[in-house]
Amino acid sequence: MARILITDGMDKSAIAKLQELGHEVVEQFYEADVLGEAMRDFDAMVVRSKTKVRAPHIDAAKGSKMKLIIRGGVGVDNIDVKYAEENGMTVRNTPRASSASVAELALTHMLALSRFVASANVTMREDKWEKAKYAKGMEIGGKTLGIIGFGRIGQELGKMAKALGMTVIVTGRTVKPELEAEFGVKYVSMDELLEKSDFVSLHTPALGDKPLVDAEFLAKMKHGAILINTSRGKNVDEAALLDALNGGKLRGAGLDVWFEEPTANHDLYCHPAVSCTPHIGAQTVEAQQRIGAEIVDIIAGFAF
């Protein structure tokens, strides 16, 4: 049986199931400078977003019993996947488990910004009754949603948006015509998506050091549009976004992820046109249960 390290927490029922299967489970977070050495004492490791598994950690654990690294979530950009696999470690993730939860949060931010829910909530707590200020709310029915990255999360959001009467257009690295008929969407170029979309929602992994959303990207967006990011914080140039909000180019931005976490960008998260959350896209009871169950299945089927 395997000795398994859980660094960033996991659903308790999944931990109990692993123990029932005979595995030893240790819940412990390790700082970056000691993580690699700690990995040597385990057969498998389960991480979320907080733990970063980089080349030095893999070097330190090379030749040890560590054989399996699981990312509880969709993206694996906090793990040097190729390097790990080149050094005998299998990397897996749980791509299906949190898709609905993240999509629902993206939709929540869309609705909050359309009806000033985020800012009105703050002003009411300050004993202000600013009904006139929030009189120009916007219905999302009949509007166009542009989804960048039409994978599992993008597809979930597309279904929800279609149910609310939105037109959905999508773009991504690959065009899959069969999805157009299945989900009632249309693939378009990036430029066309930015020009036509009332809402733009990001669902792509981090694309290296250069953010996807920069000043040029924002300039191409429809005037008065809303940007939603529940993907990766490094996908957005926060200074450029702040300029677009202050200059009136965008109506608002819904942000669950940040360039640095916890974020210290006070000007952005306190902006009246921003609806913000602290990276909680997958933080639902249901998603955590599904993630845990998927991790159990991965470990149960792995040959240690």
N, C-alpha and C positions, 0 to 999 in steps of 0.2 A: 504494500500500500504506500501511498505517497505522503510526503510532508509538504503542506501547502501554506504559503505565506499570503495573507490578505492585507494589503497595505492601506487601502483607502475605504475600508468598510464594505460590507455585503449583507444582503438580506439574511436575517437570522435563521429562517426556515431552510435556506440553501446551505448554510453552514452546518445545521443539524443533519441535513441529508448527507453531506460529505462525510460527517463523522459516523453516521449510520453505515456508510459504505466502507468504513474502516480506515479512512484517511485521518491524519493528524493535521489539524488546522490551527494556525497561529495568526492572530490579528495584531499587527504591529506596523506602525509607520516608521520608516527609516529616513533620516536626512540623506541628502545626495552624497555626502562625503563618506558615508558608511554603507550605503545601499548595496554596492557591488559585492563587498565582502560578505554581507548578510545573505545575499542570494545563494552563496555557495552551500548553505546548510539546508536548502529546500529543493524539492523536485519540481515544484511549480509555483508560480506567483500570479496573483490576481491584482490588477491595478485599476484605478479609475482615471480621473483627470489630474489629480494632485501629484501623483508619482510620475516622474520622468525617467525612462529607462534609456540611457544614452550609451554610446560606445565605451566610455571608461568603465561603466558598470558591467557591461557585457565582458570586457577584457578581464575584469576582476573575478568574474564568475566562470570564465572559460575553463573547461576541463573538470568542472565540478558536477554535482548531481542535477543541477538546474537544467531542465529540458523543455519546460512549457511556460510561456508568458501569455496571460489572457488579459485583454483589455475589456472591462465591463462597460460596454458602450459601442458606439458606431465607429468613430474614427480611431486610428492607431498612430496619429502623428506625434504622440508623446512617447513613442517607442521607435528606436532605430531598427526597424523591422528587417531590412535587408542584411544589416550587419549581424543581427541576432541569429538569423537563419543561416548565414554563412559560417557561424560558429556553433552550429548544432542545436540551436534553440528554436522550437516551433512557436510562432506567434499567432494567436487567434483573437477574435473579438466576438461581440454579440450584436450583430447588425440589425436583427429584427426586433429586439426586445423593447427599445425605447422610442421607436419611430412615431407611434401615435401620440405619446406624451410630448415630444418635442414639437410636432406639428400643431398640437393643440395650443402650446405656449406661443408659437408664432402667430396663430390666429388670435389669441388673447391680446397680444400687443397690437395687432391690426385694429381690433375693435376698441381697445383702450385709447388709441391715438385718434381714431375717427370721431370719438365722442368725448374727448378731453377727460376721460376717466382718471388718468394718472394725475394730471395737474389739478383737476377739481377736487380730488380726494385730499390733496395737500392743502389747498386753500380753505376747504371746509374745516379742516382740523385747526386752521388758524383763525377760526370764527369769522370767515368771510363768506358771504352769500353772493357769488358772482355769476348769477344766471345769465345776465346779458353778455358777459364776456365769452360764455361758452354756447352762444346761440347759433353758431355756424357749424354745427356738427355735420358729419358726412355719413351717409349710408354706404355700406360696402357692396350691397346688391347692385348689379349693373356696372360695377367698376372692373378694371382689368388688373389681374394679379400676374406679375412676372416672376417665375420661379427659376433661379439659377442653380442647376444641379437637380436633375429629376430622378434621384434614387429613391430609396424607401421612404425617407422623411418627406421629400418633395412630393412624392406620389400621394402620401397621406394628406398633406396640406392641400394638394390639388383637389382631392375628393371632397374635402370639407368646404373649400371655396366654391366649387361647382354647386354643392348643395345649397349654398347661400346666394346663388344667382350670379356669381362672378364669371367673367371670361378669364380663362387661364391660358397663358402662353409660357413656354419653357425654352431654356437653352442649356446646353451642357457640352462636355467633351465629345460625347458620341450622340448621334441621332438615332432613336429607335422608333421608326414609324409605327410599329405595332402598338406602342403606348398611346399614340394619338387617338386611335379609335377606342382603346380600352378605357382611357380616362377622360376623353372628350377635350383634349388639349391640342395645342398647335406648337410645333417646334419653329422657332424663329432665330434670326441672328441676334447676337448680343446687342448691337446697336438698335435694332428694331424693338427689342424687348425694353430697353431703357427709354426709348422715345415714346412708347405706347402705354407703359404700365403706370397705374395709379399707386400700386404697391409693388415693391421689389423685395423678395425674400431670398436670403442666401442659404444654400444647403450644399456647400462644397467643402472639402478638406482645405487646410491651409496650403497655399500655393507657393511655398518657399518664403524668401524674405520680403518679396514685393507684395504689398496688399492688393487684393482684387479691386477693392473700392478705394480709389484715390481721387484727386481733384478732377482728372479727366473723365473718369467714370461718372462722378456726380454731376459734372457739367452736361453730360449727355442725357441725364434723367429728365423726365417730364417735370415741368415746373409745378411745385405743390405736391409732389409725390411723397410717399412714405417708404423708408428703408427699414427692413427687418433683418436682424442678424441673430440667429440661434445656432450658427455653425461653429466658427472659430474666430476669436478676437483678432487674430493677426490678419484676417481677411479685410479689415477696415482700417484705413488711415484716420485715426480719431481726430487729428488736427484738421484735416480736410473736411471731415463730417461736421465738426463744430462750425467751421466757416460757412458751410452750406446751410446749416440751421440758422445761424446768426444773420446771414444774408437773405434769408427768405426763399432760397432755392427749394428747400424741402419743407413740407408741412410738419414732418416729425420723423423720429427714428425709434424703433423698438429694439432694445439691446439686452440680450441675456449673457453674452460673452464679451470679453474685454481684452485689450492688447496685453495688459498685465493683470493678473488676478491674485489677490484682491486688487481692484482698481483704485488708483489714487487720483483719477481724472475728475476732480470735483466739478469743474465747469461743464463737463459733458453729462455726468449722471444727475446733476442738479438742474440741468436745462429744462425749462418749462415745456419744451416740445419733445422731450425724451421720456419714453416709458421704459423703465429699467428693472432688471432682476439679476440676482447674483449667481448666474450659471446654474439654473435649476431646471433646465429643459427635461432631463430624465428623472427628476426628483418627484415621482409619484409612487404611491404604494404599489400600484399595478405594474409599473415599469420595473421597479426594483425586484419585485417577485419574478417577473419574466426574465430579467437579467440573471438573477440567481439561478433560476431553473436551467437557463441555457448554459451557464458556467458549469453546473453540475453535469449536464449531458456531455460537454466537451471533455471534462476530466474523466468521467466514467468510460468514455470511449477511447481514451488515450493510452497508448502502450508505454508505460514508464519502464 
